[in-house]
Amino acid sequence: MNMVPRQTSALAITSLVCGLLGWTFLPLLGSLVAIITGHMARSEIRQSNGQLEGDGLAIAGLVLGWITIALAVAAVLAIVLFFGGLAAVLGLSGQL
């Protein structure tokens, strides 16, 4: 029984690495690349008819990328709401 070893998708590895970079050195760029390459990798793996593996790596990259983007949006909203509320309080108290 000769079994040909399956190869790991390069896009899946790229997605995971960029997802990790999104958490450390390149927050926005790494996360966007992780999301894009993660979706491309999953599509490539599905179309390979069992020749490629790495779906878990692609999913991990996608999750890391989306969580980083969600945290960035939440941080921007928190800052806007904080300073907007601060301006409203100062405006009501007559100090603005």
Backbone hydrogen bonds in HBPLUS format (Angstrom, degrees):
<---DONOR---> <-ACCEPTOR-->    atom                        ^
c    i                          cat <-CA-CA->   ^        H-A-AA   ^      H-
h    n   atom  resd res      DA  || num        DHA   H-A  angle D-A-AA Bond
n    s   type  num  typ     dist DA aas  dist angle  dist       angle   num
A0007-GLN N   A0051-GLN O   3.34 MM  44  6.71 150.4  2.44 165.2 157.7     1
A0053-GLU N   A0007-GLN O   2.82 MM  46  6.12 147.2  1.93 150.0 156.8     2
A0009-SER N   A0053-GLU O   2.90 MM  44  6.06 161.8  1.94 172.9 168.3     3
A0013-ILE N   A0009-SER O   3.23 MM   4  6.61 156.6  2.29 146.5 151.9     4
A0014-THR N   A0010-ALA O   2.92 MM   4  6.14 158.3  1.97 146.0 152.6     5
A0015-SER N   A0011-LEU O   2.86 MM   4  6.04 152.2  1.94 142.3 149.7     6
A0016-LEU N   A0012-ALA O   3.07 MM   4  6.36 161.5  2.10 148.7 152.5     7
A0017-VAL N   A0013-ILE O   2.96 MM   4  6.19 168.2  1.97 155.6 158.9     8
A0018-CYS N   A0014-THR O   2.88 MM   4  5.98 164.9  1.90 151.2 155.8     9
A0019-GLY N   A0015-SER O   2.86 MM   4  5.96 145.5  1.98 142.1 152.3    10
A0020-LEU N   A0016-LEU O   3.00 MM   4  6.29 151.1  2.09 147.4 154.3    11
A0021-LEU N   A0017-VAL O   2.89 MM   4  6.20 151.4  1.97 144.5 153.5    12
A0022-GLY N   A0018-CYS O   2.79 MM   4  5.96 138.9  1.96 138.6 150.0    13
A0023-TRP N   A0020-LEU O   3.12 MM   3  5.27 139.6  2.29  98.8 109.7    14
A0024-THR N   A0021-LEU O   3.04 MM   3  5.01 139.7  2.21  96.4 108.3    15
A0026-LEU N   A0021-LEU O   2.93 MM   5  5.53 156.1  1.99 136.9 142.1    16
A0030-GLY N   A0026-LEU O   2.83 MM   4  5.10 144.1  1.96 134.9 146.6    17
A0031-SER N   A0027-PRO O   3.40 MM   4  6.09 152.2  2.48 126.3 133.6    18
A0032-LEU N   A0028-LEU O   3.04 MM   4  6.24 162.6  2.07 153.5 158.0    19
A0033-VAL N   A0029-LEU O   3.01 MM   4  6.19 166.9  2.03 154.8 158.3    20
A0034-ALA N   A0030-GLY O   2.92 MM   4  6.02 152.8  1.99 142.2 150.4    21
A0035-ILE N   A0031-SER O   3.00 MM   4  6.20 155.0  2.06 147.8 153.5    22
A0036-ILE N   A0032-LEU O   3.01 MM   4  6.23 170.1  2.02 153.5 156.1    23
A0037-THR N   A0033-VAL O   2.87 MM   4  5.90 169.7  1.88 153.4 156.4    24
A0038-GLY N   A0034-ALA O   2.90 MM   4  5.70 140.5  2.06 132.7 143.9    25
A0039-HIS N   A0035-ILE O   3.14 MM   4  6.34 159.6  2.18 147.4 150.9    26
A0040-MET N   A0036-ILE O   3.05 MM   4  6.32 160.6  2.09 148.8 154.8    27
A0041-ALA N   A0037-THR O   2.80 MM   4  5.85 153.1  1.87 142.3 149.6    28
A0042-ARG N   A0038-GLY O   3.04 MM   4  6.24 161.4  2.08 146.1 150.5    29
A0043-SER N   A0039-HIS O   3.11 MM   4  6.30 158.4  2.16 146.2 151.9    30
A0044-GLU N   A0040-MET O   2.91 MM   4  6.10 158.8  1.95 146.9 153.3    31
A0045-ILE N   A0041-ALA O   2.84 MM   4  6.03 158.1  1.88 154.3 159.7    32
A0046-ARG N   A0042-ARG O   3.02 MM   4  6.17 159.8  2.06 144.8 150.0    33
A0047-GLN N   A0043-SER O   3.04 MM   4  6.24 153.1  2.12 147.4 154.5    34
A0048-SER N   A0045-ILE O   3.29 MM   3  5.23 151.3  2.38  98.3 106.6    35
A0051-GLN N   A0048-SER O   3.23 MM   3  5.30 155.8  2.30 105.6 112.8    36
A0057-LEU N   A0054-GLY O   3.10 MM   3  5.15 119.6  2.48  96.3 111.0    37
A0058-ALA N   A0054-GLY O   3.03 MM   4  6.36 159.1  2.08 153.6 159.1    38
A0059-ILE N   A0055-ASP O   2.91 MM   4  6.17 158.1  1.96 149.0 155.1    39
A0060-ALA N   A0056-GLY O   2.93 MM   4  6.09 156.7  1.98 144.0 150.5    40
A0061-GLY N   A0057-LEU O   2.97 MM   4  6.24 157.5  2.02 148.6 154.4    41
A0062-LEU N   A0058-ALA O   2.90 MM   4  6.17 155.7  1.96 147.7 154.8    42
A0063-VAL N   A0059-ILE O   2.87 MM   4  6.09 164.6  1.89 154.2 157.8    43
A0064-LEU N   A0060-ALA O   2.97 MM   4  6.15 168.1  1.99 150.8 154.2    44
A0065-GLY N   A0061-GLY O   2.93 MM   4  6.03 159.9  1.97 146.1 152.2    45
A0066-TRP N   A0062-LEU O   2.88 MM   4  6.07 169.8  1.89 157.3 159.6    46
A0067-ILE N   A0063-VAL O   2.92 MM   4  6.00 160.4  1.96 151.4 157.1    47
A0068-THR N   A0064-LEU O   3.07 MM   4  6.17 158.6  2.12 144.7 150.3    48
A0069-ILE N   A0065-GLY O   3.06 MM   4  6.32 160.2  2.10 149.0 154.3    49
A0070-ALA N   A0066-TRP O   2.89 MM   4  6.05 162.4  1.92 148.8 154.0    50
A0071-LEU N   A0067-ILE O   2.89 MM   4  6.08 159.0  1.93 150.3 155.7    51
A0072-ALA N   A0068-THR O   2.99 MM   4  6.18 151.2  2.08 144.6 152.5    52
A0073-VAL N   A0069-ILE O   2.97 MM   4  6.26 160.0  2.01 153.3 158.2    53
A0074-ALA N   A0070-ALA O   2.93 MM   4  6.13 160.4  1.96 147.9 153.8    54
A0075-ALA N   A0071-LEU O   2.89 MM   4  6.05 150.2  1.98 142.3 150.3    55
A0076-VAL N   A0072-ALA O   3.00 MM   4  6.25 158.5  2.05 148.5 153.7    56
A0077-LEU N   A0073-VAL O   2.94 MM   4  6.17 163.6  1.97 151.7 156.4    57
A0078-ALA N   A0074-ALA O   2.89 MM   4  6.04 154.7  1.95 144.4 151.6    58
A0079-ILE N   A0075-ALA O   2.99 MM   4  6.19 157.5  2.04 147.4 152.9    59
A0080-VAL N   A0076-VAL O   2.93 MM   4  6.16 165.5  1.95 153.3 157.3    60
A0081-LEU N   A0077-LEU O   2.85 MM   4  5.98 165.6  1.87 150.9 155.4    61
A0082-PHE N   A0078-ALA O   2.87 MM   4  5.92 154.8  1.93 143.2 150.6    62
A0083-PHE N   A0079-ILE O   2.94 MM   4  6.12 177.7  1.94 155.6 156.3    63
A0084-GLY N   A0080-VAL O   2.78 MM   4  5.76 147.9  1.88 143.4 153.8    64
A0085-GLY N   A0081-LEU O   2.84 MM   4  5.83 156.6  1.89 140.9 147.3    65
A0086-LEU N   A0082-PHE O   2.84 MM   4  6.05 153.4  1.91 145.5 154.0    66
A0087-ALA N   A0083-PHE O   2.92 MM   4  6.02 154.4  1.98 139.1 145.4    67
A0088-ALA N   A0084-GLY O   2.99 MM   4  6.20 150.9  2.08 141.3 149.6    68
A0089-VAL N   A0085-GLY O   2.91 MM   4  6.15 160.7  1.94 151.5 156.0    69
A0090-LEU N   A0086-LEU O   2.97 MM   4  6.14 166.7  1.99 149.8 153.8    70
A0091-GLY N   A0087-ALA O   2.86 MM   4  5.90 146.8  1.97 140.3 149.9    71
A0092-LEU N   A0088-ALA O   2.91 MM   4  6.12 152.6  1.99 146.8 153.4    72
A0093-SER N   A0089-VAL O   3.01 MM   4  6.21 143.6  2.15 143.5 153.5    73
A0095-GLN N   A0090-LEU O   3.03 MM   5  5.34 143.6  2.17 161.6 161.8    74
A0094-GLY N   A0091-GLY O   3.32 MM   3  5.21 155.4  2.39  95.8 102.9    75
